[in-house]
Amino acid sequence: MILMRKKFTWQLLFIGIILTVLVTTLSLYNLRNTNLKSSIQNAQVIANVVKSGLTSHMINGNMDQVDTFINSVASMKNIEELWLIRSDLVKAQFGKENLRNPKDEIDLEVLKTGQIKYQLNESFTKTTMRVTVPYNSILENGIDCNKCHKVNYGDTLGAVSLKLDISDIKQVGLEITYLIPLMILLSILLILFLARRVNEHYVAVLEKLARSIKLAISGRFKEIVYEANKSNEIVTLIDDYNLLMSTFRDTSVDIERRLQGFIGQEANSSQINPLEKSKDIIKNLSNLYQFKKEIELDNTKIEIYNRLSEVFQNQFKIKHFTLIEIDNIKSKLTVVKSVGNSFYCKDNISDEPEFCRCARTKNDVISVDFHHSCPYFEKENKFHYCLNVEISKNIYLIINFVCETKNELEELKDKISFVKSYINEAAPSIEVKILMNALQESAFQDGLTGLYNRKFLEEHSKKLVPQIKRENLNIGVLLLDMDHFKAVNDEYGHDIGDKVLKELARILNETVRESDLIIRYGGEEFMVLLVGVNSDSDALNVANKIRENVRENEIDVYAGNKLKKTVSIGLSMFPQDSKTLDGVIKNADIALYEAKNSGRDKVVRFHESQVSSIDLF
């Protein structure tokens, strides 16, 4: 209460001081303007008296008494100095050029312009006004100046200059100015005294309300305890406020408990504001709903992984993590996304992913004090948090988070339930994409050799050809046919024939690059697309290498018997030989036909002359 009173008192005093300063400033400004106007008016009155006296002396012909008249006027109170000046027009008419000359620049300016000029000189103890009033040729009060002076109407005949002491006028104004702020301050002090007595109880209640509101902001909704002797208005106010606080407390705690249960968190027993906690939960649920809608529209699992990665970075501010797929059946580990510096256990589990503790236990694995929770995480000054999510029956998604400090790890633990919510929402969509990929691969894959089939070539070429054209690359098309394959089936049976085709597929996989495409085109006929090959000579080298590897390969048939086979290969280049991929494939088929007709176990490069030599019927 004392603090609030002091604050109120100082605020009122501050307002009073500001008001006093403003009023004083305005008063001083008005005083100065009033003094200026009053002094100028006095100077004009004195100048008019001097001009009237001069006119009378001139009319009466006693100009020799002018100085006496001027001195008598100059002896008036507050006049420090008074003098007359003549213009050049009057001097030219009456002579005496050295009489009543201008004393300073102000006199010269007035004679030149015919306008009154003044100058205020202020010091700490004294204030004077220097004024020069022009005497112009006019017709006024029946007196025509042009009867005596040979000038035009409006010309300046001379001027009256004065120095006036206006310190007395200024002093009176200042006394009034000082009195005004004093009265304002006394009034404010009186108001402050009365306000403190009248509003003492209200100030005390406001202070209690302020303390209670501050507690409510931090999540502690406390009622106000009040004395029985308070007024009815104050009692009603406090009762209503207490009811509001109790309602807030019960409602916010219930909302927080229900929301935490909804997302799988334990009830919060900390001093965190339940409303703030609930707001964070609702915000995350809203973001989670948007995330779910977006991943349903993604085409591939890579898009989902990328979206999940962006959430980790942008929403949860996680800097280092790796998304890893582990296939238990194939014992295969695949890093699908890596951000920052993480996955320090890669060298230990890449070849044997079943060693991963998180995948094996199907539980979270977290850095702990004094010993290693995971024997394969070898970074001493880092901390890890690994999650395991079952994507399908035999595929697990391991998320490896790495923290640089223990505080960062604790922050991750606090928000891990929200992180898991996103992962759990993404898991079904990832599983669907994996199943769709498997289904698509089965549709595009040859069942015997595991190579791509002809249907894959038809679909993939729609994307491949435009890409090759954009990047200005080449494709070398090799069409291969096993020589005398029918004889193998006839002599050894279809099982051995299938084995021969599998061996050919293996040799092709081992000979060409991963970026090249191998397709079982039909029966014993295979196709290799050498994507981005530099020239036809490079393509010929690859073709000959395939031919030699096939010829040297020995195939076990039965009882220790070995079988060797050869292939014939036709080569055509895209886009040199044709502007369409279908045209190049036909050209490669023509070259293959030429290779078979000329003795087999050969590589033949397509030439235009080969077209006319083929008997199509």
N, C-alpha and C positions, 0 to 999 in steps of 0.2 A: 504494500500500500504506500509506503514511504517513497519507494522508487517511482510509482505512478504519479504521486503528488508532485514530486520534484520535476518529473518530466512535464506534467501539465503546467506547473508554475513557470518553468523555463520557456516553454512554448509560448505562453501568454506574454511573458516579458519580451521575448524575441519579437513577437508580433507588435508589441507596444513600441519597442525601439525602432523597428522598421517604419511604423506609422509616424513616429515622431520625426525621424530623419526625413521622410517624404514631405511632411507638413512644413518642417523647418526649411527644407530646400525650396519648396514652392513659395513660402513666405519671403525668403531672401531674394528669390528671383523677382517676385512681384514688387518687393521693396525697392530693388535696384531700378526696375523699370519706372516705378512711380517717381522715384527721386530724379531720374533722368528727365522725365516729362515735366515734372514740376520745375526743375532747374532751367530747362529750356524755355518754359513759359515765363518764368521770372526774367530771364535774359531778354526775351522778346518784349516784355512790358517795359523793362528799363530802356531797351533800344528805342521803343516807340516814344518814350518820354524824351530821350535825347533828340530823336528826329523832330519831334514836335517843337522842342526848344530851339533847335537850329533853324527850323522854318520860321519861327516867330522872330528870332534875332535877325534873320535875313530880311524878312518883310519890314521890320521896324528899323533896319539899317544900323543896327548896333552889333555888328559881327566882331568888334573888338572885345566884346564881353563874353564871347563864346567859351574861352578857356576857363573863365571863372565859373560859368554854368556847368561845364564838364567836370570841374574839380568838385563842385558841390554835389553833383550826382554821384561821383566816384567815392565820396565820403560816406555814402549810405552803408548800412550794416550788411556784412557778408560780401561786400564788393571789395576785392583786393586790388583790382586794377581795372581802368577803363580808358580806352583811347579811340580816336577816330582815324579813319583812313579815307583817302580820296582816290577816285579812279583816274585814269589817264585822260578821260573826256573832260572832267572838271579842271584838271591841271592845265589842259590845253586851252581852256576857255579863260581861266582866271590867272594862269601863271603860278609861280611859287611851286615849282616842280618838287622841291625838296621838303615841302611841308606835308605832314600827315601821310607819310609813306607806309606801306605794309611792313609789319614786323616779322612775319613768318610765312610759311607755306600755306597755312589755313587762310590768312588774309588774302593771299594771292589767288587761292582757289575760289574763294567767295566772290572776289571782284571779277573773276573769269566766268563763273557759272551763274552768279546772281542767286545762289541757293545758300540757306543757312548751314553752317558747319559747326561741329562741336567736338570736344575731346575731353574725356574723363580721366583724371589723374588720381589714383587711389594709393594710399599708404596705410600702415597700421594705425596711425594716429590722426590722419587728416585726409580729407577728400575735397578736391577742387574741380570745378567745371570751367573749361575754356570754351567760350562761345563767340562766334562772329555772325552778326545779323546784317544782311545787305540792306542798302538804302537805294531802292529802285525808282526810276522815273515813272510816276503814276498820277492819275487824277483822283484825289481822295479828299473827302470832306470839303469840297469846293476849292481846293488848292491845286493849281496846275503847275507841276514842276517845270514844264517846258516854257513857262513865261520867263523864267530866269536862266534856264539852262538850254543850250542849243543841242539837244539830244533827242533821240527817238523814245517813244513810250516803251517802257520795259527795260531800257538800258540801266546798268548799275552805275549810280553816281558815287557811291562810297559804301562804308560799312561801319558799324559800331562793334567793337571787340571788348569782351569782358572776361575777367577771371573771378568766379564766384566761389566762396567757401560754403560748401553744403554739408559740412561735418555734423552740424546740429540736426539737420533734417534726417541724416543717416542714423544718428544716435537714437533719435526717437523711434524710428522704425525698428532698429535692432532690439530696443527694450520690449517693444510689442512682440517681436518675433521670438525672443527668449521666453516670454511669458506663456506663449501658446504651447510649446512642447512640455513645459513644466506642468501645465494644467492637464495635458493628455496623460502624462506619466502618473500623476496623482490619481486621475480617474481610473486608470488601469489597475493600480495598486488597490484601490478601493473595491473595484469589481472582483479582483482576485481574492481579496479577503472574504468578501461576501460569498463568492462561489465556492470556496473551500469549506466554509461552514455549512452551506446549504447542501452541497453534493458529496459530503464526506462518505455517507453510506454507499452512494452509487459508485464512487471511485473504488471503494473496497471490493464491491461486487464485481466491477469490471476487471480488477486485478486478479481475482479468483477465476473469473471466466477466461482471462488471458492465459493463466497457468494451465487450466484444464484443457483449453484448446491446443496449447503446445504439446501437452501429453497425448491428446487425441491424434495429432499429426504423426507422432511416433508409434501409434498403434495401441496406446493405453487409454481406454475410455473410462474416465473417473468422474463420479458425481461430486457435486459441490456440497459441503457441509456448511450450514448457515445458522445464525443465532435466532432465537425465537422472537427477539424484539424488533426484527426488521419490519419495514412497512409492507402492506399487502401487495403493492406492485412488485417489490423486490422478491418477496416470497413466491409469487406466481411465476416470475421470470426464472428463478432458480429451479422451481419444481418442473417447469417445462423443459429447461435445459437438461436436468437430470434424467428425465424421461427420454429425451432425445439421445443422450449418451448411452443409456442402458440398451435402447433399441439398436443403436449402431453397433455396440459391442456384441450383442447376441447374434445379430444378423450377419455381421462380417465374419465372426468366428464360424458360424454354420456354413456360410458360403465357401469359406476357405477350406473347411473340412471336406465338404462335398466335392469341390473341384480337385483337391489333392487325391481324394479317393478315385475320382474319374480318370486321372492321368497316372495313377499307380504310385503316388507319393505317400509317405507316412505323414501323419498329422504334425503340424509345425508347432513346436513348443518354445521357440525362440521369441525374442522381443520384436521381431520384424512386424511391421504394420500389416495386419491381416488383409486390409483393403488393398494395400500396395501389392501384397503377394497374390491376392485374387485377381487384381488387374493384370499382373504379369502372366498369370495362368491363362486368363481369357485372351490376352494378346497372342500368346503362343498357340492357343487352340485355333484362333482365327488364322494365324499364319500357317498352321498345320493343315487346316482345311483347304487353304489356297494351294499349298504344296501338293496335297493329294489330288486336287483337280488338275494340276499341271502335269503330274507324272502319268496320269491316265491318258494324256494326249501325246506323250513322248513315243517315238517310234522304236528306239533301241534302248537296251539296258545301259549303254554308255551315256546316253542323254540323261537317264535317271541318276547315274552315279555322279555326273557332272553337276546336276541340280542339287543333289545331296551335299556335294562338296561345297557349293556356293553357300548353302545354308550354314554349314559348319563355320565357314570363314566370316560371312557377313552378319549373321544373326548371333552366333555364339562366340565369335572372335577367337576361334581355335586356329592356331598358326601352323601346327605340325601334325599331320595324320596321313595314314595310308589305308586304302581300301583293298582287301585281299580276298580273292575267291579261292577256296580249297575244295577240290573234287576228291572225295574219299575213294571212289571206285578207281579212278585213273591215277590216284596219288599225285595229283597235279596242283601246283600253286600258281596263281596268276595275279599279278599286281594290276588292278584295274584303274587305280587313281592314287597319286602320291602328291602331297603338298608340303613344302618346307622340308625340314630335316627330320626324318622318322624312319621306321622299319629297320632299326639297328640289329634285329635278329635275323635279317634276311639270309646272311651267309650260312647260318646254322640250320635253317629249316627249308630252304628253297628246294633242295633235292629230296628231302624227307619231311613233307608238310605234316605228317601225322605226329611229329614231335612237338608241334605247337601246343602249348599248354591250354590256351584258350579254346582251340578247336577240340582238343582231347577231353577236357573237363566240361565243355559247354557252359562254362560260367565266366563271369567277369574276372580278369586278372589285373591286379592293381599293385603299383609299387608300394612296399611297406618298409618300415624302419628296421635297420639292423640285420636284415637278411634278404635274399633275393626271392621274390615271389615267383619269378620266371627265370630259370637257369640260362635261357638263351638271350635275354636282354642284357647286353654287356656294356652299356653306357653308364658309367658310375655317376656322372654329374647331371643325369637326366632322369625324368620320372615318366612312367607309362601308365596308360589305362586302356586295356584291350576288351572289346565286346565281341560276342559270338551271336550271330543271327542265322538261323536255319532257313536258307532260301528254298531248298527242295530236299528231297529225301537224302541225297548224297552230296549236296553242295552247301557249304557254309560260307557266310560272309564274315570275315574278321576285320574289325575296324581297330587300328592301332593308333591311339592318340599318344603324343609325346609332349610333355610339359618341361619347360626350362627351369622352373622353380617349384618348391613345394606349395607355395601359396597359389600358384597357377593350377596345380593339381587339385587343391582343395576347392577352388572356384569351379573346376570342371565337375567335381563330385556333386556340387550343389545343383548344377543344371543338367546332370547326366540323365535324369528322368525325361526331360524335354528332348534331349538328344536322341534317346531311345525311341521316343514317340515318332520322330521323323523316320528313323531306321525301320521301325515296325510297319509304318505306313508304306515305306518304299519296298519292303521285302516281297509282298504279293505281286506287285507290278514287275519287279525284277524276275520273279519266278515265271510269270507269264511270258516275259520277253525271252527267257532261256528256253522255255518249252516251244515257243514260236520259232526261235532260231534252230532248235533241234529238228522241228518238223520241216522247216524250210531246207535245212541241210540234207535231211533224208530225201526230200523231193528233188534236190539238186545233186545228189551224190550217187555214184554208181555202187551198187550193193556188193559187187565182187571185189573191185580194186580199191574202193574208198576214194577214187578220183571224182572230179566233177563230171556231170553227164552233159548230154547235148542240150537239155532244157536249160541248164545253168548258162551255157554259152549264149543261148538266145536272149535270156534276160540280162545277163551281165554286159553283153556287147552294146546294149542301149545306153549304158553309162560310160563304158570304156572308150568307144569311138569318139564321142564329143570331147572327152578329156584329152585323148591323144591329139586331136586336131588343135585344141586350145594351146597345148604345150608344145606343139610342133615336134612330136616324137614319131618313132617308127614302131611297127609291130612285125616281127618275123613269124610267119605262120608255117609250122612244120606239120605235115600230114604223114603219119607213119602207118605202115602195114606190116604185120608179121608175115615173113615169107613162108609159104607152104604150111600154113597153120592147120588147114583141114586135114593134112596127113597126120598131124599130131593127134587130133581127135580120133581119126580112124584107127591109128596104130596103138595108141596108149589109152584112149578113152578120154571122156570129158573132164575127169578129175585132174589128169595131168595137163590137159588143155587149159583148165582154169589156173593151175599152178604156173604155167608158162606166162599167162596174161598178168598174174600178180607179180611175177618176177620182172616183167617189162615195166609195170607201174613203179616198182621199187627203184629200178635203174633210172627211170625218168625223174623221180623225186630227188635222187641223189646227185643227178647230173646238172639239172637246171637250177636257177635261182628261186628263192622264195617268192619273189615278185612276179615270176612267170606263172602262167596258168597251164595245167595239164588236164586234158579232157579225154574221157573215153568216148570216142565219136560214134562207135558202133561196131559190135563184133570184135575182131582183132585189129580194128583201126583206131589209132590214137591221134590226138592233136595237141601240139604245144604252141602256145602263144608267147613269143619272146617279147615282152612288153618293154619298150624303151631301148631296144637293141640299137647300137650305133650304125651298123651298116650290114649289107647282105653278106660280106666276107665274115663278119663276126657271127652271123646267124649260121653260115655254112660250117664254121668251126664247131659250134655247139652241136649241129646236126651230125657231123662226122664223129664227134666224141660219143654221142649217144649210140651211133651205129657200131663203133668199135667196142664200147662197153657191153652191148648186147651180144656181139659176136664172141667176145671172150668169156662171157658168163656161162657157167656150167649149172645145169639143173638136175637134181636127183630125181630119177623116175621110180625105179624099184630095184631091189637087190643089188644096190651099188652101181647101177647103170647111170650114166650121165648123158644129158641131152644138151646140145648147143643149137641155137637158132640165130637167124639174121633178120634184119628189118630193111625195108626200102623206104626212103624218105623223099618227099617232095617239098620244096621250099618256094614260097612266094612272099613278097614284101608289101606291106601297107604303109603309105599310100602310093608307092612308086608304081606297082603293077596294076592297081585298081583303086578307084576312089571309094569303093564300098568294101566292107569286110567280107560280105558274101562273095563278091567278085574275086577277092584274094584267095578265099578258101577253094573256090572252083579252080583257080590257077594252080594252087598247091596240089589239088587232085590230079590235074593234067600232068604236072611234073612227077607226081608219084606213079602215074600210069607209065610215063616214059622210063622211070627207074626200073619198074618191074619188067617192061618189055626189053630193056637193054641188058638184062642179066641179073637183076636183084642185088641185094646187099650194097646199095648205092644211095648217094644223095644227089638229087638233080635239082638245079635252080631253074625256075620257070623262065621261059622266053616266049615271045609272041609267035615264033616260028613253030612251036610245038602244037599250037592250036590246029593248024591246017593238017598236021600229020596224024591226028587221032581219027580213027574210024568210029564214028558215033553209032553206026548201024551194023 
